Amino acid sequence: MKPAKFIINTDYATIKNDADGTASVTLPNSLTLPANAPSAVYRATVGIGAKPSAGWRCYVTSDQHGFAVCGTSFSIYCKQDGYDAQILGNIFRENGAFVLEVQIPSNSFAPTTWTDMGQTLTLHLQAIIDPFNS
């Protein structure tokens, strides 16, 4: 039995899926950086979407953890010289491509060793088109 007043089609504009894509970064489990060295940068890019101004949504998964992170900035817990620390990951758009980037900073005054961060991060991305500007 069908509902009598069920509307199958409406005139409401909705967002449209433009494209899907993924990008992965593998972080080492241990990394030693000399004093005053530039940050170690791990990055991956994915070029999807028909319009550079299109909206997007994303989440990041790890092969070491059973949850996903939503948002464009996140922390990765690890150890720096044996002490609890964090490194930062970011997702942003650059020259029409989407970038997943993790930076591991050095110490200005002494060599530093980062450990317990080994994992593969995967960015799951969806570009969307605004129905009023498509």
N, CA, C and O of each residue as an XYZ file, in Angstrom:
536
protein
N       0.837     -1.164      0.000
C       0.000      0.000      0.000
C       0.892      1.241      0.000
O       1.827      1.327      0.796
N       0.619      2.191     -0.872
C       1.399      3.406     -0.997
C       0.740      4.550     -0.238
O      -0.485      4.666     -0.218
N       1.566      5.401      0.392
C       0.976      6.581      1.035
C       0.309      7.483     -0.009
O       0.832      7.650     -1.111
N      -0.810      8.044      0.327
C      -1.584      8.829     -0.626
C      -0.927     10.155     -0.972
O      -1.087     10.625     -2.099
N      -0.195     10.782     -0.054
C       0.356     12.098     -0.309
C       1.881     12.095     -0.324
O       2.503     13.094      0.040
N       2.480     11.005     -0.732
C       3.941     10.901     -0.786
C       4.448     11.597     -2.043
O       3.972     11.310     -3.141
N       5.412     12.511     -1.896
C       5.955     13.246     -3.035
C       7.265     12.593     -3.451
O       8.225     12.571     -2.680
N       7.305     12.073     -4.645
C       8.510     11.422     -5.146
C       9.510     12.457     -5.653
O      10.701     12.349     -5.363
N       9.062     13.429     -6.383
C       9.924     14.463     -6.936
C       9.530     15.822     -6.384
O       8.347     16.124     -6.231
N      10.531     16.636     -6.089
C      10.254     17.984     -5.611
C      11.053     18.974     -6.431
O      11.902     18.583     -7.232
N      10.789     20.236     -6.237
C      11.535     21.278     -6.914
C      12.663     21.831     -6.053
O      13.285     22.827     -6.420
N      12.939     21.198     -4.908
C      14.017     21.670     -4.048
C      15.370     21.346     -4.667
O      15.623     20.217     -5.089
N      16.219     22.341     -4.714
C      17.560     22.131     -5.249
C      18.421     21.448     -4.189
O      18.358     21.797     -3.010
N      19.214     20.488     -4.609
C      20.113     19.779     -3.683
C      21.516     19.765     -4.272
O      21.710     19.954     -5.473
N      22.495     19.534     -3.388
C      23.871     19.458     -3.877
C      24.027     18.211     -4.744
O      23.282     17.239     -4.611
N      24.999     18.267     -5.619
C      25.247     17.154     -6.533
C      26.670     16.669     -6.328
O      27.587     17.470     -6.147
N      26.851     15.362     -6.356
C      28.178     14.781     -6.244
C      28.937     15.029     -7.543
O      28.473     14.667     -8.624
N      30.108     15.648     -7.426
C      30.930     15.928     -8.595
C      31.914     14.792     -8.848
O      31.978     14.257     -9.955
N      32.682     14.426     -7.823
C      33.685     13.375     -7.981
C      34.120     12.866     -6.613
O      34.011     13.573     -5.611
N      34.613     11.635     -6.585
C      35.172     11.036     -5.385
C      36.638     10.722     -5.645
O      37.039     10.476     -6.782
N      37.436     10.734     -4.577
C      38.845     10.376     -4.731
C      39.488     10.077     -3.394
O      38.946     10.406     -2.339
N      40.653      9.448     -3.454
C      41.425      9.153     -2.245
C      42.890      9.495     -2.488
O      43.358      9.541     -3.626
N      43.592      9.732     -1.400
C      45.040      9.949     -1.426
C      45.589      9.388     -0.127
O      44.953      9.512      0.920
N      46.778      8.766     -0.183
C      47.353      8.137      1.003
C      48.767      8.617      1.273
O      49.535      8.906      0.356
N      49.092      8.694      2.555
C      50.428      9.061      3.032
C      50.850      8.000      4.037
O      50.083      7.650      4.934
N      52.069      7.487      3.891
C      52.598      6.527      4.851
C      53.671      7.198      5.693
O      54.675      7.684      5.172
N      53.447      7.219      7.004
C      54.393      7.818      7.937
C      55.323      6.741      8.479
O      54.879      5.624      8.747
N      56.603      7.055      8.644
C      57.518      6.068      9.217
C      57.250      5.908     10.708
O      56.690      6.806     11.337
N      57.643      4.778     11.275
C      57.453      4.579     12.712
C      58.478      5.366     13.515
O      58.223      5.723     14.665
N      59.636      5.641     12.918
C      60.686      6.375     13.621
C      61.389      7.299     12.629
O      61.628      6.935     11.478
N      61.714      8.499     13.101
C      62.398      9.479     12.253
C      63.263     10.365     13.140
O      62.784     10.908     14.136
N      64.542     10.513     12.779
C      65.443     11.400     13.505
C      65.792     12.577     12.604
O      66.219     12.398     11.463
N      65.607     13.776     13.130
C      65.903     14.995     12.384
C      67.059     15.723     13.062
O      67.078     15.833     14.288
N      68.032     16.225     12.282
C      69.130     16.984     12.877
C      68.641     18.319     13.439
O      67.544     18.775     13.118
N      69.456     18.929     14.267
C      69.111     20.227     14.850
C      68.905     21.261     13.750
O      69.660     21.315     12.779
N      67.882     22.071     13.916
C      67.576     23.181     13.022
C      67.352     22.768     11.562
O      67.568     23.566     10.649
N      66.925     21.533     11.347
C      66.620     21.053      9.994
C      65.220     21.515      9.602
O      64.411     21.839     10.471
N      64.929     21.547      8.317
C      63.548     21.840      7.927
C      62.625     20.698      8.370
O      63.071     19.567      8.566
N      61.369     21.001      8.519
C      60.391     19.973      8.890
C      60.351     18.885      7.828
O      60.508     19.156      6.638
N      60.137     17.647      8.274
C      59.901     16.550      7.330
C      58.440     16.655      6.907
O      57.551     16.743      7.754
N      58.195     16.645      5.613
C      56.838     16.819      5.104
C      56.441     15.579      4.308
O      57.141     15.165      3.385
N      55.317     15.001      4.680
C      54.736     13.877      3.956
C      53.431     14.368      3.374
O      52.562     14.856      4.096
N      53.294     14.237      2.051
C      52.084     14.769      1.425
C      51.664     13.916      0.243
O      52.478     13.263     -0.411
N      50.369     13.948     -0.005
C      49.780     13.288     -1.168
C      48.712     14.212     -1.723
O      48.059     14.939     -0.974
N      48.538     14.184     -3.022
C      47.535     15.041     -3.655
C      46.577     14.208     -4.496
O      46.912     13.119     -4.963
N      45.401     14.739     -4.671
C      44.406     14.135     -5.545
C      43.704     15.277     -6.272
O      43.220     16.218     -5.645
N      43.652     15.187     -7.586
C      43.010     16.211     -8.402
C      41.657     15.736     -8.877
O      41.559     15.019     -9.873
N      40.614     16.129     -8.172
C      39.254     15.768     -8.581
C      38.402     17.016     -8.601
O      38.776     18.045     -8.037
N      37.269     16.926     -9.243
C      36.311     18.026     -9.264
C      36.390     18.816    -10.546
O      37.475     19.131    -11.035
N      35.234     19.131    -11.085
C      35.170     19.866    -12.341
C      35.397     21.355    -12.146
O      35.871     22.037    -13.055
N      35.062     21.865    -10.969
C      35.185     23.298    -10.714
C      36.119     23.534     -9.535
O      35.940     22.932     -8.476
N      37.112     24.399     -9.704
C      38.008     24.703     -8.579
C      37.290     25.353     -7.400
O      37.784     25.298     -6.273
N      36.136     25.964     -7.642
C      35.407     26.625     -6.560
C      34.343     25.731     -5.933
O      33.603     26.172     -5.054
N      34.260     24.479     -6.376
C      33.237     23.575     -5.856
C      33.482     23.279     -4.385
O      34.618     23.310     -3.911
N      32.414     22.997     -3.682
C      32.535     22.612     -2.282
C      33.106     21.208     -2.160
O      33.248     20.493     -3.153
N      33.427     20.825     -0.943
C      33.968     19.480     -0.729
C      33.771     19.055      0.710
O      33.544     19.877      1.597
N      33.862     17.758      0.920
C      33.808     17.181      2.256
C      34.777     16.002      2.280
O      35.064     15.391      1.251
N      35.276     15.698      3.486
C      36.300     14.666      3.558
C      36.345     14.031      4.940
O      35.775     14.537      5.907
N      37.039     12.912      4.994
C      37.408     12.289      6.266
C      38.714     11.539      6.049
O      39.060     11.189      4.921
N      39.436     11.296      7.141
C      40.733     10.625      7.083
C      40.665      9.363      7.929
O      40.180      9.390      9.060
N      41.155      8.252      7.373
C      41.241      6.999      8.109
C      42.700      6.596      8.256
O      43.568      7.067      7.521
N      42.954      5.717      9.217
C      44.292      5.197      9.475
C      44.233      3.680      9.471
O      43.237      3.092      9.894
N      45.298      3.046      8.996
C      45.326      1.586      9.032
C      45.632      1.062     10.439
O      45.604     -0.148     10.660
N      45.920      1.949     11.384
C      46.234      1.550     12.753
C      45.103      1.805     13.744
O      45.156      1.317     14.873
N      44.096      2.550     13.346
C      43.012      2.919     14.257
C      41.672      2.610     13.613
O      41.540      2.656     12.390
N      40.688      2.300     14.424
C      39.383      1.901     13.924
C      38.374      3.024     13.856
O      37.179      2.782     14.023
N      38.817      4.246     13.617
C      37.876      5.363     13.526
C      38.351      6.320     12.445
O      39.485      6.233     11.973
N      37.476      7.225     12.066
C      37.795      8.230     11.055
C      37.776      9.607     11.694
O      37.095      9.831     12.694
N      38.523     10.517     11.114
C      38.573     11.895     11.583
C      37.937     12.770     10.508
O      38.334     12.718      9.344
N      36.959     13.566     10.894
C      36.336     14.523      9.982
C      36.907     15.899     10.293
O      37.063     16.258     11.460
N      37.208     16.646      9.290
C      37.760     17.978      9.494
C      39.037     18.148      8.694
O      39.575     17.188      8.143
N      39.510     19.372      8.638
C      40.667     19.671      7.803
C      41.975     19.742      8.568
O      43.028     19.905      7.952
N      41.945     19.625      9.886
C      43.159     19.570     10.702
C      42.986     18.487     11.747
O      41.901     18.317     12.303
N      44.053     17.757     12.011
C      43.978     16.682     12.996
C      45.354     16.456     13.609
O      46.370     16.858     13.043
N      45.375     15.812     14.769
C      46.616     15.513     15.478
C      46.912     14.027     15.419
O      46.002     13.197     15.421
N      48.187     13.704     15.365
C      48.645     12.322     15.412
C      49.501     12.195     16.665
O      50.532     12.856     16.788
N      49.079     11.354     17.581
C      49.817     11.198     18.834
C      51.002     10.276     18.618
O      50.882      9.232     17.976
N      52.152     10.670     19.160
C      53.395      9.935     18.998
C      54.316     10.306     20.153
O      53.861     10.815     21.177
N      55.601     10.053     19.990
C      56.584     10.421     21.004
C      57.720     11.206     20.354
O      58.172     10.881     19.256
N      58.169     12.237     21.052
C      59.327     13.019     20.634
C      60.383     12.841     21.716
O      60.191     13.255     22.859
N      61.487     12.228     21.350
C      62.568     11.940     22.297
C      62.068     11.209     23.536
O      62.549     11.449     24.644
N      61.094     10.311     23.345
C      60.578      9.493     24.441
C      59.419     10.092     25.212
O      58.851      9.421     26.073
N      59.054     11.321     24.936
C      57.953     11.993     25.647
C      56.726     12.093     24.744
O      56.848     12.197     23.523
N      55.547     12.061     25.357
C      54.307     12.181     24.589
C      54.297     13.487     23.806
O      54.661     14.543     24.324
N      53.872     13.393     22.546
C      53.844     14.568     21.669
C      52.775     14.352     20.600
O      52.095     13.326     20.574
N      52.647     15.332     19.729
C      51.719     15.247     18.608
C      52.347     15.898     17.389
O      53.133     16.839     17.496
N      51.983     15.376     16.234
C      52.296     16.058     14.981
C      50.963     16.401     14.331
O      49.939     15.791     14.635
N      50.983     17.366     13.448
C      49.734     17.858     12.863
C      49.580     17.429     11.412
O      50.542     17.386     10.646
N      48.344     17.115     11.063
C      47.982     16.830      9.681
C      46.980     17.863      9.215
O      46.162     18.350      9.996
N      47.049     18.193      7.945
C      46.140     19.191      7.363
C      45.656     18.736      5.999
O      46.344     18.011      5.281
N      44.458     19.180      5.661
C      43.886     18.956      4.342
C      43.523     20.322      3.789
O      42.850     21.115      4.448
N      43.975     20.589      2.574
C      43.690     21.887      1.969
C      43.717     21.751      0.451
O      44.080     20.714     -0.103
N      43.320     22.836     -0.191
C      43.304     22.886     -1.647
C      44.469     23.735     -2.125
O      44.726     24.811     -1.584
N      45.181     23.245     -3.148
C      46.331     23.966     -3.682
C      46.363     23.784     -5.189
O      46.470     22.659     -5.679
N      46.271     24.875     -5.923
C      46.300     24.847     -7.393
C      45.291     23.863     -7.979
O      45.606     23.144     -8.928
N      44.101     23.827     -7.430
C      43.039     22.976     -7.965
C      43.080     21.538     -7.489
O      42.165     20.773     -7.793
N      44.111     21.139     -6.752
C      44.200     19.772     -6.230
C      43.995     19.795     -4.714
O      44.221     20.813     -4.060
N      43.569     18.675     -4.178
C      43.410     18.529     -2.732
C      44.667     17.882     -2.174
O      45.212     16.957     -2.777
N      45.128     18.364     -1.025
C      46.392     17.916     -0.447
C      46.155     17.385      0.958
O      45.488     18.021      1.774
N      46.715     16.204      1.228
C      46.817     15.656      2.583
C      48.277     15.815      2.972
O      49.159     15.270      2.308
N      48.543     16.563      4.050
C      49.926     16.866      4.422
C      50.137     16.680      5.923
O      49.316     17.099      6.739
N      51.252     16.045      6.265
C      51.669     15.888      7.661
C      53.078     16.443      7.777
O      53.964     16.067      7.009
N      53.287     17.335      8.734
C      54.611     17.929      8.960
C      55.157     17.454     10.292
O      54.464     17.457     11.309
N      56.425     17.043     10.261
C      57.116     16.607     11.466
C      58.238     17.605     11.709
O      59.208     17.631     10.952
N      58.128     18.432     12.754
C      59.099     19.509     12.959
C      60.398     19.018     13.603
O      60.431     18.000     14.293
N      61.452     19.772     13.354
C      62.729     19.506     14.015
C      62.835     20.387     15.248
O      61.987     21.245     15.493
N      63.892     20.161     16.021
C      64.199     20.984     17.189
C      65.269     21.980     16.755
O      66.207     21.603     16.053
N      65.150     23.218     17.150
C      66.110     24.243     16.731
C      67.491     24.054     17.343
O      68.483     24.518     16.780
N      67.572     23.377     18.492
C      68.825     23.360     19.246
C      69.509     22.001     19.326
O      70.698     21.933     19.636
N      68.782     20.917     19.054
C      69.378     19.590     19.195
C      68.679     18.614     18.244
O      67.542     18.855     17.840
N      69.351     17.518     17.887
C      68.667     16.493     17.097
C      67.458     15.961     17.869
O      67.470     15.926     19.099
N      66.437     15.556     17.157
C      65.232     15.037     17.802
C      64.771     13.783     17.084
O      64.895     13.665     15.865
N      64.237     12.848     17.859
C      63.757     11.583     17.306
C      62.264     11.446     17.586
O      61.817     11.559     18.728
N      61.516     11.204     16.538
C      60.075     10.988     16.619
C      59.820      9.496     16.469
O      60.393      8.860     15.584
N      58.963      8.920     17.328
C      58.642      7.494     17.253
C      57.146      7.271     17.449
O      56.405      8.190     17.798
N      56.721      6.035     17.217
C      55.334      5.573     17.426
C      54.310      6.311     16.574
O      53.181      6.525     17.016
N      54.684      6.698     15.371
C      53.736      7.385     14.486
C      53.476      6.600     13.206
O      52.734      7.064     12.340
N      54.074      5.418     13.074
C      53.969      4.646     11.839
C      52.544      4.237     11.518
O      51.907      3.528     12.297
N      52.049      4.675     10.387
C      50.709      4.339      9.911
C      50.520      4.877      8.507
O      51.279      5.727      8.041
N      49.509      4.374      7.847
C      49.125      4.908      6.545
C      47.810      5.653      6.713
O      46.807      5.076      7.135
N      47.823      6.928      6.382
C      46.630      7.768      6.450
C      46.018      7.849      5.061
O      46.730      8.033      4.073
N      44.709      7.715      4.983
C      44.015      7.803      3.695
C      42.958      8.892      3.767
O      42.079      8.879      4.629
N      43.066      9.829      2.845
C      42.084     10.890      2.695
C      40.982     10.399      1.769
O      41.254      9.966      0.649
N      39.742     10.467      2.233
C      38.572     10.115      1.427
C      37.861     11.433      1.143
O      37.416     12.117      2.065
N      37.758     11.780     -0.113
C      37.313     13.109     -0.495
C      36.152     13.039     -1.467
O      36.082     12.151     -2.318
N      35.245     13.989     -1.326
C      34.122     14.093     -2.247
C      33.936     15.559     -2.610
O      33.685     16.393     -1.740
N      34.058     15.869     -3.881
C      33.792     17.220     -4.366
C      32.303     17.308     -4.690
O      31.725     16.374     -5.245
N      31.696     18.426     -4.343
C      30.260     18.597     -4.555
C      29.998     19.903     -5.303
O      30.780     20.850     -5.234
N      28.899     19.922     -6.003
C      28.525     21.098     -6.803
C      27.306     21.757     -6.173
O      26.312     21.091     -5.882
N      27.386     23.034     -5.969
C      26.284     23.834     -5.466
C      25.196     23.890     -6.553
O      25.500     24.246     -7.691
N      23.958     23.553     -6.236
C      22.910     23.516     -7.269
C      22.591     24.897     -7.837
O      22.036     24.995     -8.932
N      22.928     25.961     -7.120
C      22.597     27.287     -7.594
C      23.698     27.897     -8.447
O      23.487     28.925     -9.090
N      24.872     27.272     -8.459
C      25.993     27.789     -9.256
C      26.503     26.783    -10.264
O      27.580     26.985    -10.826
N      25.778     25.713    -10.517
C      26.276     24.681    -11.427
C      25.963     24.990    -12.871
O      26.317     24.215    -13.759
